[in-house]
Amino acid sequence: MGNQHMGPNAQGTSYHVAGHQDNGRQGDALEVYFECITTCSLDDGACVTRCVEELREQP
């Protein structure tokens, strides 16, 4: 029951945003960020932090 909110990337694997940024639009970076955080458990701060860090690394 506690894992029902966990997506495939919530087990410690990194969600990669590379490849989704080919056109360089900031809106795409935000879309990928939101896709990333929806894979995180509601109480998994480390997962959300990884998503934020990957968003910050985008040009």
PDB file of N, CA, C and O in Angstrom:
ATOM      1  N   MET A   1       0.821  -1.201   0.000  1.00  0.00           N
ATOM      2  CA  MET A   1       0.000   0.000   0.000  1.00  0.00           C
ATOM      3  C   MET A   1       0.865   1.265   0.000  1.00  0.00           C
ATOM      4  O   MET A   1       0.524   2.242  -0.667  1.00  0.00           O
ATOM      5  N   GLY A   2       1.961   1.256   0.729  1.00  0.00           N
ATOM      6  CA  GLY A   2       2.820   2.423   0.784  1.00  0.00           C
ATOM      7  C   GLY A   2       3.552   2.704  -0.513  1.00  0.00           C
ATOM      8  O   GLY A   2       4.031   3.819  -0.720  1.00  0.00           O
ATOM      9  N   ASN A   3       3.648   1.724  -1.386  1.00  0.00           N
ATOM     10  CA  ASN A   3       4.364   1.895  -2.640  1.00  0.00           C
ATOM     11  C   ASN A   3       3.462   2.249  -3.804  1.00  0.00           C
ATOM     12  O   ASN A   3       3.941   2.338  -4.934  1.00  0.00           O
ATOM     13  N   GLN A   4       2.187   2.453  -3.576  1.00  0.00           N
ATOM     14  CA  GLN A   4       1.273   2.688  -4.688  1.00  0.00           C
ATOM     15  C   GLN A   4       1.566   3.972  -5.437  1.00  0.00           C
ATOM     16  O   GLN A   4       1.179   4.100  -6.599  1.00  0.00           O
ATOM     17  N   HIS A   5       2.236   4.926  -4.810  1.00  0.00           N
ATOM     18  CA  HIS A   5       2.545   6.193  -5.471  1.00  0.00           C
ATOM     19  C   HIS A   5       3.922   6.180  -6.120  1.00  0.00           C
ATOM     20  O   HIS A   5       4.342   7.174  -6.713  1.00  0.00           O
ATOM     21  N   MET A   6       4.615   5.072  -6.012  1.00  0.00           N
ATOM     22  CA  MET A   6       5.978   5.014  -6.523  1.00  0.00           C
ATOM     23  C   MET A   6       5.981   4.569  -7.973  1.00  0.00           C
ATOM     24  O   MET A   6       5.365   3.565  -8.330  1.00  0.00           O
ATOM     25  N   GLY A   7       6.678   5.324  -8.800  1.00  0.00           N
ATOM     26  CA  GLY A   7       6.818   4.968 -10.202  1.00  0.00           C
ATOM     27  C   GLY A   7       8.055   4.121 -10.403  1.00  0.00           C
ATOM     28  O   GLY A   7       8.728   3.762  -9.437  1.00  0.00           O
ATOM     29  N   PRO A   8       8.359   3.798 -11.645  1.00  0.00           N
ATOM     30  CA  PRO A   8       9.494   2.929 -11.939  1.00  0.00           C
ATOM     31  C   PRO A   8      10.843   3.526 -11.561  1.00  0.00           C
ATOM     32  O   PRO A   8      11.813   2.785 -11.405  1.00  0.00           O
ATOM     33  N   ASN A   9      10.929   4.822 -11.413  1.00  0.00           N
ATOM     34  CA  ASN A   9      12.200   5.467 -11.100  1.00  0.00           C
ATOM     35  C   ASN A   9      12.360   5.776  -9.621  1.00  0.00           C
ATOM     36  O   ASN A   9      13.370   6.354  -9.221  1.00  0.00           O
ATOM     37  N   ALA A  10      11.392   5.407  -8.809  1.00  0.00           N
ATOM     38  CA  ALA A  10      11.412   5.771  -7.399  1.00  0.00           C
ATOM     39  C   ALA A  10      12.314   4.869  -6.563  1.00  0.00           C
ATOM     40  O   ALA A  10      12.492   5.131  -5.374  1.00  0.00           O
ATOM     41  N   GLN A  11      12.872   3.846  -7.127  1.00  0.00           N
ATOM     42  CA  GLN A  11      13.707   2.918  -6.377  1.00  0.00           C
ATOM     43  C   GLN A  11      15.177   3.308  -6.405  1.00  0.00           C
ATOM     44  O   GLN A  11      16.038   2.450  -6.206  1.00  0.00           O
ATOM     45  N   GLY A  12      15.483   4.557  -6.642  1.00  0.00           N
ATOM     46  CA  GLY A  12      16.854   5.026  -6.585  1.00  0.00           C
ATOM     47  C   GLY A  12      17.520   5.175  -7.940  1.00  0.00           C
ATOM     48  O   GLY A  12      18.667   5.614  -8.017  1.00  0.00           O
ATOM     49  N   THR A  13      16.828   4.822  -9.001  1.00  0.00           N
ATOM     50  CA  THR A  13      17.422   5.022 -10.315  1.00  0.00           C
ATOM     51  C   THR A  13      17.201   6.459 -10.731  1.00  0.00           C
ATOM     52  O   THR A  13      16.222   7.088 -10.328  1.00  0.00           O
ATOM     53  N   SER A  14      18.087   6.964 -11.516  1.00  0.00           N
ATOM     54  CA  SER A  14      18.017   8.354 -11.943  1.00  0.00           C
ATOM     55  C   SER A  14      17.086   8.508 -13.137  1.00  0.00           C
ATOM     56  O   SER A  14      17.086   7.670 -14.039  1.00  0.00           O
ATOM     57  N   TYR A  15      16.314   9.547 -13.145  1.00  0.00           N
ATOM     58  CA  TYR A  15      15.444   9.868 -14.268  1.00  0.00           C
ATOM     59  C   TYR A  15      16.243  10.771 -15.189  1.00  0.00           C
ATOM     60  O   TYR A  15      16.641  11.866 -14.790  1.00  0.00           O
ATOM     61  N   HIS A  16      16.479  10.335 -16.395  1.00  0.00           N
ATOM     62  CA  HIS A  16      17.325  11.088 -17.316  1.00  0.00           C
ATOM     63  C   HIS A  16      16.494  12.020 -18.184  1.00  0.00           C
ATOM     64  O   HIS A  16      15.510  11.601 -18.793  1.00  0.00           O
ATOM     65  N   VAL A  17      16.896  13.289 -18.237  1.00  0.00           N
ATOM     66  CA  VAL A  17      16.194  14.252 -19.065  1.00  0.00           C
ATOM     67  C   VAL A  17      16.884  14.456 -20.401  1.00  0.00           C
ATOM     68  O   VAL A  17      16.325  15.108 -21.283  1.00  0.00           O
ATOM     69  N   ALA A  18      18.066  13.924 -20.574  1.00  0.00           N
ATOM     70  CA  ALA A  18      18.770  14.061 -21.850  1.00  0.00           C
ATOM     71  C   ALA A  18      17.957  13.401 -22.948  1.00  0.00           C
ATOM     72  O   ALA A  18      17.332  12.361 -22.739  1.00  0.00           O
ATOM     73  N   GLY A  19      17.973  14.015 -24.112  1.00  0.00           N
ATOM     74  CA  GLY A  19      17.206  13.472 -25.226  1.00  0.00           C
ATOM     75  C   GLY A  19      15.838  14.112 -25.331  1.00  0.00           C
ATOM     76  O   GLY A  19      15.230  14.109 -26.401  1.00  0.00           O
ATOM     77  N   HIS A  20      15.355  14.655 -24.244  1.00  0.00           N
ATOM     78  CA  HIS A  20      14.075  15.347 -24.269  1.00  0.00           C
ATOM     79  C   HIS A  20      14.271  16.838 -24.525  1.00  0.00           C
ATOM     80  O   HIS A  20      13.297  17.581 -24.640  1.00  0.00           O
ATOM     81  N   GLN A  21      15.508  17.272 -24.613  1.00  0.00           N
ATOM     82  CA  GLN A  21      15.829  18.690 -24.716  1.00  0.00           C
ATOM     83  C   GLN A  21      16.377  19.083 -26.076  1.00  0.00           C
ATOM     84  O   GLN A  21      16.997  20.140 -26.196  1.00  0.00           O
ATOM     85  N   ASP A  22      16.174  18.280 -27.094  1.00  0.00           N
ATOM     86  CA  ASP A  22      16.787  18.537 -28.389  1.00  0.00           C
ATOM     87  C   ASP A  22      16.442  19.905 -28.963  1.00  0.00           C
ATOM     88  O   ASP A  22      17.279  20.505 -29.638  1.00  0.00           O
ATOM     89  N   ASN A  23      15.250  20.413 -28.722  1.00  0.00           N
ATOM     90  CA  ASN A  23      14.871  21.699 -29.288  1.00  0.00           C
ATOM     91  C   ASN A  23      15.229  22.865 -28.371  1.00  0.00           C
ATOM     92  O   ASN A  23      15.053  24.017 -28.770  1.00  0.00           O
ATOM     93  N   GLY A  24      15.724  22.613 -27.157  1.00  0.00           N
ATOM     94  CA  GLY A  24      16.240  23.641 -26.280  1.00  0.00           C
ATOM     95  C   GLY A  24      15.203  24.557 -25.655  1.00  0.00           C
ATOM     96  O   GLY A  24      15.575  25.600 -25.118  1.00  0.00           O
ATOM     97  N   ARG A  25      13.946  24.226 -25.698  1.00  0.00           N
ATOM     98  CA  ARG A  25      12.925  25.097 -25.108  1.00  0.00           C
ATOM     99  C   ARG A  25      12.817  24.846 -23.615  1.00  0.00           C
ATOM    100  O   ARG A  25      12.843  23.700 -23.164  1.00  0.00           O
ATOM    101  N   GLN A  26      12.694  25.935 -22.843  1.00  0.00           N
ATOM    102  CA  GLN A  26      12.583  25.823 -21.392  1.00  0.00           C
ATOM    103  C   GLN A  26      11.316  25.085 -20.997  1.00  0.00           C
ATOM    104  O   GLN A  26      11.315  24.362 -20.001  1.00  0.00           O
ATOM    105  N   GLY A  27      10.245  25.248 -21.747  1.00  0.00           N
ATOM    106  CA  GLY A  27       9.000  24.555 -21.445  1.00  0.00           C
ATOM    107  C   GLY A  27       9.176  23.054 -21.462  1.00  0.00           C
ATOM    108  O   GLY A  27       8.554  22.347 -20.669  1.00  0.00           O
ATOM    109  N   ASP A  28      10.011  22.560 -22.350  1.00  0.00           N
ATOM    110  CA  ASP A  28      10.274  21.126 -22.400  1.00  0.00           C
ATOM    111  C   ASP A  28      11.001  20.667 -21.143  1.00  0.00           C
ATOM    112  O   ASP A  28      10.715  19.587 -20.625  1.00  0.00           O
ATOM    113  N   ALA A  29      11.932  21.468 -20.648  1.00  0.00           N
ATOM    114  CA  ALA A  29      12.653  21.116 -19.428  1.00  0.00           C
ATOM    115  C   ALA A  29      11.681  21.012 -18.262  1.00  0.00           C
ATOM    116  O   ALA A  29      11.792  20.103 -17.439  1.00  0.00           O
ATOM    117  N   LEU A  30      10.738  21.928 -18.187  1.00  0.00           N
ATOM    118  CA  LEU A  30       9.750  21.880 -17.113  1.00  0.00           C
ATOM    119  C   LEU A  30       8.833  20.678 -17.261  1.00  0.00           C
ATOM    120  O   LEU A  30       8.472  20.047 -16.268  1.00  0.00           O
ATOM    121  N   GLU A  31       8.455  20.359 -18.482  1.00  0.00           N
ATOM    122  CA  GLU A  31       7.604  19.190 -18.712  1.00  0.00           C
ATOM    123  C   GLU A  31       8.308  17.917 -18.256  1.00  0.00           C
ATOM    124  O   GLU A  31       7.702  17.067 -17.602  1.00  0.00           O
ATOM    125  N   VAL A  32       9.570  17.788 -18.596  1.00  0.00           N
ATOM    126  CA  VAL A  32      10.340  16.613 -18.192  1.00  0.00           C
ATOM    127  C   VAL A  32      10.500  16.584 -16.676  1.00  0.00           C
ATOM    128  O   VAL A  32      10.445  15.515 -16.068  1.00  0.00           O
ATOM    129  N   TYR A  33      10.698  17.753 -16.058  1.00  0.00           N
ATOM    130  CA  TYR A  33      10.795  17.837 -14.600  1.00  0.00           C
ATOM    131  C   TYR A  33       9.515  17.322 -13.951  1.00  0.00           C
ATOM    132  O   TYR A  33       9.569  16.522 -13.017  1.00  0.00           O
ATOM    133  N   PHE A  34       8.376  17.774 -14.438  1.00  0.00           N
ATOM    134  CA  PHE A  34       7.114  17.323 -13.856  1.00  0.00           C
ATOM    135  C   PHE A  34       6.883  15.839 -14.098  1.00  0.00           C
ATOM    136  O   PHE A  34       6.325  15.156 -13.240  1.00  0.00           O
ATOM    137  N   GLU A  35       7.299  15.331 -15.241  1.00  0.00           N
ATOM    138  CA  GLU A  35       7.217  13.890 -15.485  1.00  0.00           C
ATOM    139  C   GLU A  35       8.088  13.146 -14.477  1.00  0.00           C
ATOM    140  O   GLU A  35       7.702  12.095 -13.967  1.00  0.00           O
ATOM    141  N   CYS A  36       9.262  13.701 -14.196  1.00  0.00           N
ATOM    142  CA  CYS A  36      10.187  13.084 -13.251  1.00  0.00           C
ATOM    143  C   CYS A  36       9.582  13.042 -11.851  1.00  0.00           C
ATOM    144  O   CYS A  36       9.587  11.992 -11.209  1.00  0.00           O
ATOM    145  N   ILE A  37       9.063  14.166 -11.373  1.00  0.00           N
ATOM    146  CA  ILE A  37       8.560  14.176  -9.995  1.00  0.00           C
ATOM    147  C   ILE A  37       7.302  13.334  -9.832  1.00  0.00           C
ATOM    148  O   ILE A  37       7.002  12.886  -8.725  1.00  0.00           O
ATOM    149  N   THR A  38       6.566  13.111 -10.907  1.00  0.00           N
ATOM    150  CA  THR A  38       5.384  12.247 -10.774  1.00  0.00           C
ATOM    151  C   THR A  38       5.780  10.791 -10.579  1.00  0.00           C
ATOM    152  O   THR A  38       4.947   9.982 -10.170  1.00  0.00           O
ATOM    153  N   THR A  39       7.037  10.434 -10.862  1.00  0.00           N
ATOM    154  CA  THR A  39       7.497   9.071 -10.608  1.00  0.00           C
ATOM    155  C   THR A  39       7.952   8.897  -9.169  1.00  0.00           C
ATOM    156  O   THR A  39       8.201   7.774  -8.731  1.00  0.00           O
ATOM    157  N   CYS A  40       8.065  10.002  -8.421  1.00  0.00           N
ATOM    158  CA  CYS A  40       8.553   9.952  -7.045  1.00  0.00           C
ATOM    159  C   CYS A  40       7.416   9.652  -6.074  1.00  0.00           C
ATOM    160  O   CYS A  40       6.273  10.057  -6.284  1.00  0.00           O
ATOM    161  N   SER A  41       7.753   8.941  -5.020  1.00  0.00           N
ATOM    162  CA  SER A  41       6.821   8.740  -3.925  1.00  0.00           C
ATOM    163  C   SER A  41       6.596  10.091  -3.246  1.00  0.00           C
ATOM    164  O   SER A  41       7.483  10.945  -3.249  1.00  0.00           O
ATOM    165  N   LEU A  42       5.432  10.282  -2.678  1.00  0.00           N
ATOM    166  CA  LEU A  42       5.127  11.557  -2.028  1.00  0.00           C
ATOM    167  C   LEU A  42       6.082  11.878  -0.884  1.00  0.00           C
ATOM    168  O   LEU A  42       6.323  13.048  -0.588  1.00  0.00           O
ATOM    169  N   ASP A  43       6.624  10.854  -0.243  1.00  0.00           N
ATOM    170  CA  ASP A  43       7.523  11.086   0.887  1.00  0.00           C
ATOM    171  C   ASP A  43       8.988  10.825   0.548  1.00  0.00           C
ATOM    172  O   ASP A  43       9.811  10.678   1.451  1.00  0.00           O
ATOM    173  N   ASP A  44       9.324  10.766  -0.739  1.00  0.00           N
ATOM    174  CA  ASP A  44      10.698  10.500  -1.174  1.00  0.00           C
ATOM    175  C   ASP A  44      11.372  11.801  -1.589  1.00  0.00           C
ATOM    176  O   ASP A  44      11.404  12.150  -2.769  1.00  0.00           O
ATOM    177  N   GLY A  45      11.901  12.502  -0.616  1.00  0.00           N
ATOM    178  CA  GLY A  45      12.555  13.776  -0.883  1.00  0.00           C
ATOM    179  C   GLY A  45      13.787  13.650  -1.757  1.00  0.00           C
ATOM    180  O   GLY A  45      14.095  14.565  -2.521  1.00  0.00           O
ATOM    181  N   ALA A  46      14.499  12.533  -1.661  1.00  0.00           N
ATOM    182  CA  ALA A  46      15.704  12.332  -2.471  1.00  0.00           C
ATOM    183  C   ALA A  46      15.350  12.250  -3.950  1.00  0.00           C
ATOM    184  O   ALA A  46      16.084  12.771  -4.790  1.00  0.00           O
ATOM    185  N   CYS A  47      14.250  11.612  -4.277  1.00  0.00           N
ATOM    186  CA  CYS A  47      13.812  11.495  -5.669  1.00  0.00           C
ATOM    187  C   CYS A  47      13.477  12.876  -6.228  1.00  0.00           C
ATOM    188  O   CYS A  47      13.894  13.222  -7.333  1.00  0.00           O
ATOM    189  N   VAL A  48      12.733  13.652  -5.470  1.00  0.00           N
ATOM    190  CA  VAL A  48      12.368  15.001  -5.905  1.00  0.00           C
ATOM    191  C   VAL A  48      13.620  15.857  -6.057  1.00  0.00           C
ATOM    192  O   VAL A  48      13.728  16.639  -7.001  1.00  0.00           O
ATOM    193  N   THR A  49      14.565  15.713  -5.133  1.00  0.00           N
ATOM    194  CA  THR A  49      15.816  16.464  -5.211  1.00  0.00           C
ATOM    195  C   THR A  49      16.572  16.136  -6.488  1.00  0.00           C
ATOM    196  O   THR A  49      17.114  17.037  -7.128  1.00  0.00           O
ATOM    197  N   ARG A  50      16.619  14.858  -6.873  1.00  0.00           N
ATOM    198  CA  ARG A  50      17.285  14.477  -8.124  1.00  0.00           C
ATOM    199  C   ARG A  50      16.619  15.159  -9.311  1.00  0.00           C
ATOM    200  O   ARG A  50      17.302  15.634 -10.217  1.00  0.00           O
ATOM    201  N   CYS A  51      15.297  15.209  -9.312  1.00  0.00           N
ATOM    202  CA  CYS A  51      14.580  15.859 -10.415  1.00  0.00           C
ATOM    203  C   CYS A  51      14.932  17.342 -10.486  1.00  0.00           C
ATOM    204  O   CYS A  51      15.161  17.878 -11.571  1.00  0.00           O
ATOM    205  N   VAL A  52      14.973  18.005  -9.329  1.00  0.00           N
ATOM    206  CA  VAL A  52      15.313  19.428  -9.278  1.00  0.00           C
ATOM    207  C   VAL A  52      16.738  19.649  -9.764  1.00  0.00           C
ATOM    208  O   VAL A  52      16.994  20.577 -10.532  1.00  0.00           O
ATOM    209  N   GLU A  53      17.669  18.805  -9.326  1.00  0.00           N
ATOM    210  CA  GLU A  53      19.065  18.958  -9.740  1.00  0.00           C
ATOM    211  C   GLU A  53      19.211  18.773 -11.243  1.00  0.00           C
ATOM    212  O   GLU A  53      19.964  19.503 -11.887  1.00  0.00           O
ATOM    213  N   GLU A  54      18.500  17.809 -11.807  1.00  0.00           N
ATOM    214  CA  GLU A  54      18.584  17.591 -13.245  1.00  0.00           C
ATOM    215  C   GLU A  54      17.958  18.757 -14.015  1.00  0.00           C
ATOM    216  O   GLU A  54      18.432  19.106 -15.096  1.00  0.00           O
ATOM    217  N   LEU A  55      16.906  19.358 -13.472  1.00  0.00           N
ATOM    218  CA  LEU A  55      16.309  20.534 -14.103  1.00  0.00           C
ATOM    219  C   LEU A  55      17.298  21.695 -14.094  1.00  0.00           C
ATOM    220  O   LEU A  55      17.441  22.399 -15.094  1.00  0.00           O
ATOM    221  N   ARG A  56      17.974  21.893 -12.977  1.00  0.00           N
ATOM    222  CA  ARG A  56      18.951  22.987 -12.864  1.00  0.00           C
ATOM    223  C   ARG A  56      20.113  22.821 -13.833  1.00  0.00           C
ATOM    224  O   ARG A  56      20.692  23.812 -14.276  1.00  0.00           O
ATOM    225  N   GLU A  57      20.459  21.594 -14.165  1.00  0.00           N
ATOM    226  CA  GLU A  57      21.581  21.335 -15.064  1.00  0.00           C
ATOM    227  C   GLU A  57      21.234  21.600 -16.521  1.00  0.00           C
ATOM    228  O   GLU A  57      22.126  21.648 -17.368  1.00  0.00           O
ATOM    229  N   GLN A  58      19.965  21.771 -16.824  1.00  0.00           N
ATOM    230  CA  GLN A  58      19.554  21.995 -18.210  1.00  0.00           C
ATOM    231  C   GLN A  58      19.915  23.408 -18.639  1.00  0.00           C
ATOM    232  O   GLN A  58      19.824  24.344 -17.844  1.00  0.00           O
ATOM    233  N   PRO A  59      20.331  23.567 -19.909  1.00  0.00           N
ATOM    234  CA  PRO A  59      20.711  24.899 -20.418  1.00  0.00           C
ATOM    235  C   PRO A  59      19.536  25.857 -20.470  1.00  0.00           C
ATOM    236  O   PRO A  59      19.696  27.009 -20.874  1.00  0.00           O
TER     237      PRO A  59
END
